[in-house]
């Protein structure tokens, strides 16, 4: 299973998510994304990255779209 800090690092280093405020919560095999992104594309990209993480069976995408 991926560690929270690892997933946060991948999200922060993803150029298309630069400047977004994404919080990660991991519980067993579920990842929950919360915070704010600037577009629907960024929201989907963050979810795609979470799904690719080792051991993830469920992703809850609670990201909001809009300015900080």
SEMAR-729767 format. One record per residue: residue number from 1; x, y, z of N, C-alpha, C in turn. Coordinates in Angstrom, 1 decimal. Layout:
N
<pt><i>NUM</i><n_X>X</n_X><n_Y>Y</n_Y><n_Z>Z</n_Z><ca_X>X</ca_X><ca_Y>Y</ca_Y><ca_Z>Z</ca_Z><c_X>X</c_X><c_Y>Y</c_Y><c_Z>Z</c_Z></pt>
...
END
This chain:
68
<pt><i>1</i><n_X>0.8</n_X><n_Y>-1.2</n_Y><n_Z>0.0</n_Z><ca_X>0.0</ca_X><ca_Y>0.0</ca_Y><ca_Z>0.0</ca_Z><c_X>0.9</c_X><c_Y>1.2</c_Y><c_Z>0.0</c_Z></pt>
<pt><i>2</i><n_X>0.5</n_X><n_Y>2.2</n_Y><n_Z>-0.8</n_Z><ca_X>1.2</ca_X><ca_Y>3.5</ca_Y><ca_Z>-0.9</ca_Z><c_X>1.1</c_X><c_Y>4.3</c_Y><c_Z>0.5</c_Z></pt>
<pt><i>3</i><n_X>2.1</n_X><n_Y>5.0</n_Y><n_Z>0.8</n_Z><ca_X>2.1</ca_X><ca_Y>5.8</ca_Y><ca_Z>2.0</ca_Z><c_X>1.5</c_X><c_Y>7.2</c_Y><c_Z>1.6</c_Z></pt>
<pt><i>4</i><n_X>0.9</n_X><n_Y>7.8</n_Y><n_Z>2.6</n_Z><ca_X>0.3</ca_X><ca_Y>9.1</ca_Y><ca_Z>2.3</ca_Z><c_X>1.3</c_X><c_Y>10.1</c_Y><c_Z>1.8</c_Z></pt>
<pt><i>5</i><n_X>2.5</n_X><n_Y>10.2</n_Y><n_Z>2.4</n_Z><ca_X>3.5</ca_X><ca_Y>11.1</ca_Y><ca_Z>2.0</ca_Z><c_X>4.0</c_X><c_Y>10.9</c_Y><c_Z>0.6</c_Z></pt>
<pt><i>6</i><n_X>4.0</n_X><n_Y>9.6</n_Y><n_Z>0.1</n_Z><ca_X>4.4</ca_X><ca_Y>9.3</ca_Y><ca_Z>-1.2</ca_Z><c_X>3.4</c_X><c_Y>9.8</c_Y><c_Z>-2.2</c_Z></pt>
<pt><i>7</i><n_X>2.1</n_X><n_Y>9.6</n_Y><n_Z>-2.0</n_Z><ca_X>1.1</ca_X><ca_Y>10.0</ca_Y><ca_Z>-2.9</ca_Z><c_X>1.0</c_X><c_Y>11.6</c_Y><c_Z>-2.9</c_Z></pt>
<pt><i>8</i><n_X>1.2</n_X><n_Y>12.2</n_Y><n_Z>-1.8</n_Z><ca_X>1.2</ca_X><ca_Y>13.7</ca_Y><ca_Z>-1.7</ca_Z><c_X>2.4</c_X><c_Y>14.2</c_Y><c_Z>-2.6</c_Z></pt>
<pt><i>9</i><n_X>3.5</n_X><n_Y>13.5</n_Y><n_Z>-2.5</n_Z><ca_X>4.7</ca_X><ca_Y>14.0</ca_Y><ca_Z>-3.2</ca_Z><c_X>4.4</c_X><c_Y>13.9</c_Y><c_Z>-4.7</c_Z></pt>
<pt><i>10</i><n_X>3.8</n_X><n_Y>12.8</n_Y><n_Z>-5.2</n_Z><ca_X>3.5</ca_X><ca_Y>12.6</ca_Y><ca_Z>-6.6</ca_Z><c_X>2.5</c_X><c_Y>13.6</c_Y><c_Z>-7.1</c_Z></pt>
<pt><i>11</i><n_X>1.5</n_X><n_Y>13.9</n_Y><n_Z>-6.3</n_Z><ca_X>0.5</ca_X><ca_Y>14.9</ca_Y><ca_Z>-6.7</ca_Z><c_X>1.2</c_X><c_Y>16.3</c_Y><c_Z>-6.8</c_Z></pt>
<pt><i>12</i><n_X>2.0</n_X><n_Y>16.7</n_Y><n_Z>-5.8</n_Z><ca_X>2.7</ca_X><ca_Y>18.0</ca_Y><ca_Z>-5.8</ca_Z><c_X>3.7</c_X><c_Y>18.1</c_Y><c_Z>-6.9</c_Z></pt>
<pt><i>13</i><n_X>4.3</n_X><n_Y>17.0</n_Y><n_Z>-7.4</n_Z><ca_X>5.3</ca_X><ca_Y>17.1</ca_Y><ca_Z>-8.4</ca_Z><c_X>4.7</c_X><c_Y>17.0</c_Y><c_Z>-9.8</c_Z></pt>
<pt><i>14</i><n_X>3.4</n_X><n_Y>16.8</n_Y><n_Z>-9.9</n_Z><ca_X>2.7</ca_X><ca_Y>16.7</ca_Y><ca_Z>-11.2</ca_Z><c_X>2.5</c_X><c_Y>18.1</c_Y><c_Z>-11.7</c_Z></pt>
<pt><i>15</i><n_X>3.1</n_X><n_Y>18.4</n_Y><n_Z>-12.8</n_Z><ca_X>3.1</ca_X><ca_Y>19.8</ca_Y><ca_Z>-13.4</ca_Z><c_X>1.6</c_X><c_Y>20.3</c_Y><c_Z>-13.5</c_Z></pt>
<pt><i>16</i><n_X>0.7</n_X><n_Y>19.5</n_Y><n_Z>-14.0</n_Z><ca_X>-0.6</ca_X><ca_Y>19.9</ca_Y><ca_Z>-14.3</ca_Z><c_X>-1.4</c_X><c_Y>20.2</c_Y><c_Z>-13.0</c_Z></pt>
<pt><i>17</i><n_X>-0.9</n_X><n_Y>19.8</n_Y><n_Z>-11.8</n_Z><ca_X>-1.6</ca_X><ca_Y>20.1</ca_Y><ca_Z>-10.6</ca_Z><c_X>-0.8</c_X><c_Y>21.1</c_Y><c_Z>-9.8</c_Z></pt>
<pt><i>18</i><n_X>0.1</n_X><n_Y>21.8</n_Y><n_Z>-10.4</n_Z><ca_X>0.9</ca_X><ca_Y>22.9</ca_Y><ca_Z>-9.7</ca_Z><c_X>0.0</c_X><c_Y>24.0</c_Y><c_Z>-9.2</c_Z></pt>
<pt><i>19</i><n_X>0.1</n_X><n_Y>24.3</n_Y><n_Z>-7.9</n_Z><ca_X>-0.7</ca_X><ca_Y>25.4</ca_Y><ca_Z>-7.3</ca_Z><c_X>-2.0</c_X><c_Y>24.9</c_Y><c_Z>-6.7</c_Z></pt>
<pt><i>20</i><n_X>-2.3</n_X><n_Y>23.6</n_Y><n_Z>-6.8</n_Z><ca_X>-3.5</ca_X><ca_Y>23.1</ca_Y><ca_Z>-6.2</ca_Z><c_X>-3.3</c_X><c_Y>22.7</c_Y><c_Z>-4.8</c_Z></pt>
<pt><i>21</i><n_X>-4.4</n_X><n_Y>22.8</n_Y><n_Z>-4.0</n_Z><ca_X>-4.3</ca_X><ca_Y>22.4</ca_Y><ca_Z>-2.6</ca_Z><c_X>-5.1</c_X><c_Y>21.1</c_Y><c_Z>-2.4</c_Z></pt>
<pt><i>22</i><n_X>-4.3</n_X><n_Y>20.0</n_Y><n_Z>-2.5</n_Z><ca_X>-4.9</ca_X><ca_Y>18.7</ca_Y><ca_Z>-2.4</ca_Z><c_X>-4.4</c_X><c_Y>18.0</c_Y><c_Z>-1.1</c_Z></pt>
<pt><i>23</i><n_X>-5.4</n_X><n_Y>17.6</n_Y><n_Z>-0.3</n_Z><ca_X>-5.1</ca_X><ca_Y>16.8</ca_Y><ca_Z>0.9</ca_Z><c_X>-5.5</c_X><c_Y>15.3</c_Y><c_Z>0.7</c_Z></pt>
<pt><i>24</i><n_X>-4.6</n_X><n_Y>14.5</n_Y><n_Z>1.2</n_Z><ca_X>-4.8</ca_X><ca_Y>13.0</ca_Y><ca_Z>1.0</ca_Z><c_X>-5.1</c_X><c_Y>12.4</c_Y><c_Z>2.3</c_Z></pt>
<pt><i>25</i><n_X>-6.0</n_X><n_Y>11.5</n_Y><n_Z>2.3</n_Z><ca_X>-6.3</ca_X><ca_Y>10.6</ca_Y><ca_Z>3.5</ca_Z><c_X>-6.3</c_X><c_Y>9.2</c_Y><c_Z>3.0</c_Z></pt>
<pt><i>26</i><n_X>-5.6</n_X><n_Y>8.3</n_Y><n_Z>3.7</n_Z><ca_X>-5.6</ca_X><ca_Y>6.9</ca_Y><ca_Z>3.3</ca_Z><c_X>-6.1</c_X><c_Y>6.1</c_Y><c_Z>4.5</c_Z></pt>
<pt><i>27</i><n_X>-7.0</n_X><n_Y>5.2</n_Y><n_Z>4.2</n_Z><ca_X>-7.6</ca_X><ca_Y>4.3</ca_Y><ca_Z>5.2</ca_Z><c_X>-7.7</c_X><c_Y>2.9</c_Y><c_Z>4.5</c_Z></pt>
<pt><i>28</i><n_X>-6.8</n_X><n_Y>2.0</n_Y><n_Z>5.0</n_Z><ca_X>-6.7</ca_X><ca_Y>0.7</ca_Y><ca_Z>4.4</ca_Z><c_X>-6.4</c_X><c_Y>0.8</c_Y><c_Z>2.9</c_Z></pt>
<pt><i>29</i><n_X>-7.4</n_X><n_Y>0.4</n_Y><n_Z>2.1</n_Z><ca_X>-7.2</ca_X><ca_Y>0.5</ca_Y><ca_Z>0.6</ca_Z><c_X>-7.9</c_X><c_Y>1.6</c_Y><c_Z>-0.1</c_Z></pt>
<pt><i>30</i><n_X>-8.4</n_X><n_Y>2.5</n_Y><n_Z>0.8</n_Z><ca_X>-9.2</ca_X><ca_Y>3.7</ca_Y><ca_Z>0.2</ca_Z><c_X>-8.4</c_X><c_Y>5.0</c_Y><c_Z>0.3</c_Z></pt>
<pt><i>31</i><n_X>-8.3</n_X><n_Y>5.7</n_Y><n_Z>-0.8</n_Z><ca_X>-7.7</ca_X><ca_Y>7.0</ca_Y><ca_Z>-0.8</ca_Z><c_X>-8.8</c_X><c_Y>8.0</c_Y><c_Z>-0.9</c_Z></pt>
<pt><i>32</i><n_X>-8.8</n_X><n_Y>9.1</n_Y><n_Z>-0.1</n_Z><ca_X>-9.7</ca_X><ca_Y>10.2</ca_Y><ca_Z>-0.2</ca_Z><c_X>-9.0</c_X><c_Y>11.4</c_Y><c_Z>-0.5</c_Z></pt>
<pt><i>33</i><n_X>-9.4</n_X><n_Y>12.1</n_Y><n_Z>-1.6</n_Z><ca_X>-8.8</ca_X><ca_Y>13.4</ca_Y><ca_Z>-2.0</ca_Z><c_X>-9.7</c_X><c_Y>14.5</c_Y><c_Z>-1.6</c_Z></pt>
<pt><i>34</i><n_X>-9.2</n_X><n_Y>15.5</n_Y><n_Z>-0.9</n_Z><ca_X>-10.0</ca_X><ca_Y>16.7</ca_Y><ca_Z>-0.5</ca_Z><c_X>-9.2</c_X><c_Y>17.9</c_Y><c_Z>-0.8</c_Z></pt>
<pt><i>35</i><n_X>-9.8</n_X><n_Y>19.1</n_Y><n_Z>-0.8</n_Z><ca_X>-9.2</ca_X><ca_Y>20.3</ca_Y><ca_Z>-1.1</ca_Z><c_X>-9.7</c_X><c_Y>21.0</c_Y><c_Z>-2.3</c_Z></pt>
<pt><i>36</i><n_X>-8.9</n_X><n_Y>21.8</n_Y><n_Z>-3.0</n_Z><ca_X>-9.4</ca_X><ca_Y>22.6</ca_Y><ca_Z>-4.1</ca_Z><c_X>-8.4</c_X><c_Y>22.6</c_Y><c_Z>-5.3</c_Z></pt>
<pt><i>37</i><n_X>-9.0</n_X><n_Y>22.4</n_Y><n_Z>-6.4</n_Z><ca_X>-8.2</ca_X><ca_Y>22.5</ca_Y><ca_Z>-7.7</ca_Z><c_X>-8.9</c_X><c_Y>23.6</c_Y><c_Z>-8.6</c_Z></pt>
<pt><i>38</i><n_X>-8.2</n_X><n_Y>23.9</n_Y><n_Z>-9.7</n_Z><ca_X>-8.7</ca_X><ca_Y>25.0</ca_Y><ca_Z>-10.5</ca_Z><c_X>-9.6</c_X><c_Y>24.6</c_Y><c_Z>-11.7</c_Z></pt>
<pt><i>39</i><n_X>-9.6</n_X><n_Y>23.3</n_Y><n_Z>-12.0</n_Z><ca_X>-10.4</ca_X><ca_Y>22.9</ca_Y><ca_Z>-13.1</ca_Z><c_X>-10.9</c_X><c_Y>21.4</c_Y><c_Z>-13.0</c_Z></pt>
<pt><i>40</i><n_X>-11.9</n_X><n_Y>21.1</n_Y><n_Z>-13.8</n_Z><ca_X>-12.3</ca_X><ca_Y>19.7</ca_Y><ca_Z>-13.8</ca_Z><c_X>-11.2</c_X><c_Y>18.7</c_Y><c_Z>-14.3</c_Z></pt>
<pt><i>41</i><n_X>-10.4</n_X><n_Y>19.2</n_Y><n_Z>-15.2</n_Z><ca_X>-9.3</ca_X><ca_Y>18.4</ca_Y><ca_Z>-15.7</ca_Z><c_X>-8.3</c_X><c_Y>18.0</c_Y><c_Z>-14.6</c_Z></pt>
<pt><i>42</i><n_X>-8.0</n_X><n_Y>19.0</n_Y><n_Z>-13.7</n_Z><ca_X>-7.1</ca_X><ca_Y>18.8</ca_Y><ca_Z>-12.6</ca_Z><c_X>-7.8</c_X><c_Y>17.8</c_Y><c_Z>-11.6</c_Z></pt>
<pt><i>43</i><n_X>-9.0</n_X><n_Y>17.9</n_Y><n_Z>-11.4</n_Z><ca_X>-9.7</ca_X><ca_Y>17.0</ca_Y><ca_Z>-10.5</ca_Z><c_X>-9.6</c_X><c_Y>15.6</c_Y><c_Z>-11.0</c_Z></pt>
<pt><i>44</i><n_X>-9.8</n_X><n_Y>15.4</n_Y><n_Z>-12.3</n_Z><ca_X>-9.8</ca_X><ca_Y>14.1</ca_Y><ca_Z>-12.9</ca_Z><c_X>-8.3</c_X><c_Y>13.5</c_Y><c_Z>-12.9</c_Z></pt>
<pt><i>45</i><n_X>-7.4</n_X><n_Y>14.4</n_Y><n_Z>-13.1</n_Z><ca_X>-6.0</ca_X><ca_Y>14.0</ca_Y><ca_Z>-13.1</ca_Z><c_X>-5.5</c_X><c_Y>13.5</c_Y><c_Z>-11.7</c_Z></pt>
<pt><i>46</i><n_X>-5.9</n_X><n_Y>14.2</n_Y><n_Z>-10.7</n_Z><ca_X>-5.6</ca_X><ca_Y>13.8</ca_Y><ca_Z>-9.3</ca_Z><c_X>-6.2</c_X><c_Y>12.5</c_Y><c_Z>-9.0</c_Z></pt>
<pt><i>47</i><n_X>-7.4</n_X><n_Y>12.2</n_Y><n_Z>-9.4</n_Z><ca_X>-8.1</ca_X><ca_Y>11.0</ca_Y><ca_Z>-9.2</ca_Z><c_X>-7.4</c_X><c_Y>9.8</c_Y><c_Z>-10.0</c_Z></pt>
<pt><i>48</i><n_X>-7.0</n_X><n_Y>10.1</n_Y><n_Z>-11.2</n_Z><ca_X>-6.2</ca_X><ca_Y>9.1</ca_Y><ca_Z>-12.0</ca_Z><c_X>-4.9</c_X><c_Y>8.7</c_Y><c_Z>-11.3</c_Z></pt>
<pt><i>49</i><n_X>-4.2</n_X><n_Y>9.7</n_Y><n_Z>-10.8</n_Z><ca_X>-3.0</ca_X><ca_Y>9.4</ca_Y><ca_Z>-10.1</ca_Z><c_X>-3.2</c_X><c_Y>8.5</c_Y><c_Z>-8.8</c_Z></pt>
<pt><i>50</i><n_X>-4.3</n_X><n_Y>8.9</n_Y><n_Z>-8.1</n_Z><ca_X>-4.6</ca_X><ca_Y>8.1</ca_Y><ca_Z>-6.9</ca_Z><c_X>-4.9</c_X><c_Y>6.6</c_Y><c_Z>-7.3</c_Z></pt>
<pt><i>51</i><n_X>-5.7</n_X><n_Y>6.4</n_Y><n_Z>-8.4</n_Z><ca_X>-6.0</ca_X><ca_Y>5.1</ca_Y><ca_Z>-8.8</ca_Z><c_X>-4.8</c_X><c_Y>4.3</c_Y><c_Z>-9.2</c_Z></pt>
<pt><i>52</i><n_X>-3.8</n_X><n_Y>4.9</n_Y><n_Z>-9.6</n_Z><ca_X>-2.6</ca_X><ca_Y>4.2</ca_Y><ca_Z>-10.1</ca_Z><c_X>-1.7</c_X><c_Y>3.8</c_Y><c_Z>-8.9</c_Z></pt>
<pt><i>53</i><n_X>-2.0</n_X><n_Y>4.3</n_Y><n_Z>-7.7</n_Z><ca_X>-1.1</ca_X><ca_Y>3.9</ca_Y><ca_Z>-6.5</ca_Z><c_X>-1.3</c_X><c_Y>2.5</c_Y><c_Z>-6.1</c_Z></pt>
<pt><i>54</i><n_X>-0.2</n_X><n_Y>1.8</n_Y><n_Z>-5.7</n_Z><ca_X>-0.3</ca_X><ca_Y>0.4</ca_Y><ca_Z>-5.4</ca_Z><c_X>-1.2</c_X><c_Y>0.2</c_Y><c_Z>-4.2</c_Z></pt>
<pt><i>55</i><n_X>-2.1</n_X><n_Y>-0.8</n_Y><n_Z>-4.3</n_Z><ca_X>-2.9</ca_X><ca_Y>-1.2</ca_Y><ca_Z>-3.2</ca_Z><c_X>-4.2</c_X><c_Y>-0.5</c_Y><c_Z>-3.1</c_Z></pt>
<pt><i>56</i><n_X>-4.5</n_X><n_Y>0.5</n_Y><n_Z>-4.0</n_Z><ca_X>-5.7</ca_X><ca_Y>1.3</ca_Y><ca_Z>-3.9</ca_Z><c_X>-6.9</c_X><c_Y>0.5</c_Y><c_Z>-4.6</c_Z></pt>
<pt><i>57</i><n_X>-7.9</n_X><n_Y>0.4</n_Y><n_Z>-3.8</n_Z><ca_X>-9.2</ca_X><ca_Y>-0.3</ca_Y><ca_Z>-4.3</ca_Z><c_X>-10.3</c_X><c_Y>0.7</c_Y><c_Z>-4.5</c_Z></pt>
<pt><i>58</i><n_X>-10.2</n_X><n_Y>1.8</n_Y><n_Z>-3.8</n_Z><ca_X>-11.3</ca_X><ca_Y>2.8</ca_Y><ca_Z>-3.8</ca_Z><c_X>-10.7</c_X><c_Y>4.2</c_Y><c_Z>-3.7</c_Z></pt>
<pt><i>59</i><n_X>-11.3</n_X><n_Y>5.1</n_Y><n_Z>-4.5</n_Z><ca_X>-10.8</ca_X><ca_Y>6.5</ca_Y><ca_Z>-4.5</ca_Z><c_X>-12.1</c_X><c_Y>7.4</c_Y><c_Z>-4.2</c_Z></pt>
<pt><i>60</i><n_X>-12.1</n_X><n_Y>8.2</n_Y><n_Z>-3.2</n_Z><ca_X>-13.1</ca_X><ca_Y>9.1</ca_Y><ca_Z>-3.0</ca_Z><c_X>-12.6</c_X><c_Y>10.5</c_Y><c_Z>-3.4</c_Z></pt>
<pt><i>61</i><n_X>-13.2</n_X><n_Y>11.1</n_Y><n_Z>-4.4</n_Z><ca_X>-12.7</ca_X><ca_Y>12.4</ca_Y><ca_Z>-4.9</ca_Z><c_X>-13.7</c_X><c_Y>13.5</c_Y><c_Z>-4.4</c_Z></pt>
<pt><i>62</i><n_X>-13.3</n_X><n_Y>14.1</n_Y><n_Z>-3.3</n_Z><ca_X>-14.0</ca_X><ca_Y>15.2</ca_Y><ca_Z>-2.7</ca_Z><c_X>-13.5</c_X><c_Y>16.6</c_Y><c_Z>-3.1</c_Z></pt>
<pt><i>63</i><n_X>-12.6</n_X><n_Y>16.6</n_Y><n_Z>-4.1</n_Z><ca_X>-12.0</ca_X><ca_Y>17.9</ca_Y><ca_Z>-4.5</ca_Z><c_X>-13.0</c_X><c_Y>18.9</c_Y><c_Z>-5.0</c_Z></pt>
<pt><i>64</i><n_X>-12.9</n_X><n_Y>20.1</n_Y><n_Z>-4.7</n_Z><ca_X>-13.8</ca_X><ca_Y>21.2</ca_Y><ca_Z>-5.1</ca_Z><c_X>-13.1</c_X><c_Y>22.0</c_Y><c_Z>-6.2</c_Z></pt>
<pt><i>65</i><n_X>-13.8</n_X><n_Y>22.5</n_Y><n_Z>-7.1</n_Z><ca_X>-13.2</ca_X><ca_Y>23.3</ca_Y><ca_Z>-8.3</ca_Z><c_X>-13.5</c_X><c_Y>24.7</c_Y><c_Z>-8.0</c_Z></pt>
<pt><i>66</i><n_X>-12.5</n_X><n_Y>25.5</n_Y><n_Z>-8.1</n_Z><ca_X>-12.6</ca_X><ca_Y>27.0</ca_Y><ca_Z>-8.0</ca_Z><c_X>-11.4</c_X><c_Y>27.6</c_Y><c_Z>-7.5</c_Z></pt>
<pt><i>67</i><n_X>-11.4</n_X><n_Y>28.9</n_Y><n_Z>-7.3</n_Z><ca_X>-10.2</ca_X><ca_Y>29.6</ca_Y><ca_Z>-6.8</ca_Z><c_X>-9.9</c_X><c_Y>29.3</c_Y><c_Z>-5.3</c_Z></pt>
<pt><i>68</i><n_X>-8.7</n_X><n_Y>29.5</n_Y><n_Z>-4.9</n_Z><ca_X>-8.3</ca_X><ca_Y>29.2</ca_Y><ca_Z>-3.5</ca_Z><c_X>-9.0</c_X><c_Y>30.0</c_Y><c_Z>-2.5</c_Z></pt>
END
